[in-house]
């Protein structure tokens, strides 16, 4: 999946679940700068962090990574 699309999905799921960047970053144990750059697509994605994000947001890793352009 393209970085930009993944970034948009992370942001959309975060907002859908009612988290601010600050709240989610705190729960994940990362800085707001790290989460922000991930959501902008300017940071290389780390599968371990993405898995932690998915778990925290109550979605599956596959759901986060799925590309619905079909």
Legacy VTK file of the C-alpha trace (Angstrom):
# vtk DataFile Version 3.0
C-alpha trace
ASCII
DATASET POLYDATA
POINTS 70 float
0.000 0.000 0.000
1.209 3.462 -0.825
2.483 5.466 2.154
0.004 8.296 1.575
-2.985 5.957 1.584
-1.788 4.237 4.740
-1.242 7.625 6.393
-4.810 8.627 5.548
-6.160 5.349 6.936
-4.269 5.745 10.226
-5.611 9.299 10.605
-9.162 8.289 9.662
-9.275 5.355 12.108
-7.762 7.510 14.871
-10.457 10.138 14.402
-13.201 7.520 14.048
-12.200 6.035 17.399
-12.197 9.476 19.029
-8.491 9.925 19.718
-6.515 13.129 19.318
-2.947 12.775 18.088
-1.739 13.605 21.597
-3.907 10.935 23.228
-2.996 8.199 20.776
0.700 9.066 20.858
0.670 8.832 24.665
-1.048 5.426 24.643
1.375 4.163 21.983
4.415 5.509 23.829
5.608 7.603 20.894
5.947 11.346 20.430
3.263 13.400 18.735
5.900 14.240 16.113
6.299 10.538 15.256
2.559 9.977 14.971
2.089 13.208 13.025
4.782 12.330 10.499
3.279 8.854 10.110
-0.139 10.413 9.431
1.378 12.797 6.878
3.121 9.936 5.115
6.568 11.434 5.634
7.794 8.675 7.954
8.731 5.165 6.921
6.136 2.841 8.374
7.216 0.333 10.993
5.077 -2.841 10.948
5.491 -3.239 14.716
4.166 0.292 15.345
1.335 -0.221 12.851
0.351 -3.415 14.629
0.347 -1.561 17.962
-1.781 1.227 16.441
-4.296 -1.288 15.097
-4.528 -3.097 18.430
-4.951 0.185 20.328
-7.693 1.330 17.956
-9.484 -2.013 18.250
-9.078 -2.997 14.614
-7.116 -5.761 12.944
-3.756 -5.139 11.297
-5.292 -6.405 8.059
-8.133 -3.884 8.322
-5.652 -1.051 8.801
-3.569 -2.235 5.860
-6.423 -3.159 3.527
-6.613 -1.321 0.242
-10.276 -0.827 -0.678
-9.741 0.348 -4.257
-11.071 -2.910 -5.704
LINES 1 71
70 0 1 2 3 4 5 6 7 8 9 10 11 12 13 14 15 16 17 18 19 20 21 22 23 24 25 26 27 28 29 30 31 32 33 34 35 36 37 38 39 40 41 42 43 44 45 46 47 48 49 50 51 52 53 54 55 56 57 58 59 60 61 62 63 64 65 66 67 68 69
